[in-house]
Amino acid sequence: MSMQTAMEKKLIDAFAPERLAVVNESHLHAGHHHVESGHHATFDGTGETHFRIRIVSPAFSGLNRIERHRAVNALLADELKAGLHALAIEPAAPGEKTRW
């Protein structure tokens, strides 16, 4: 199972979202420099390392932005330990304005 599919399943099971988009943005980071095992490397943009999560869920009602981010990060802790490098999170409760 791909990391994207695993994240989608976890997010659906935990938050029962009205809307969900898990977008692989790894290709947008091609050419960026990072340190890997103590050596400088240039990221080639392949794989599943950078994602954007857009989610609208009743589970976020009454939570502030930081609490929402913490809930998503806690849910995806295993993926973050397994090579997920960057996670952009756009959480909203039903009825809140979104940019997407």
Buried (B, 14 or more C-beta within 10 A) or exposed (E): EEBBEBBBEBBBEBBEBEEBEBBBBBEEBEEBEEEEEEEEEEBEBEBBBBBBBBBBBEBBEEBEEEEBBEBBEEBBEEBEEEEBBBBEBBBBBEEEEEEE
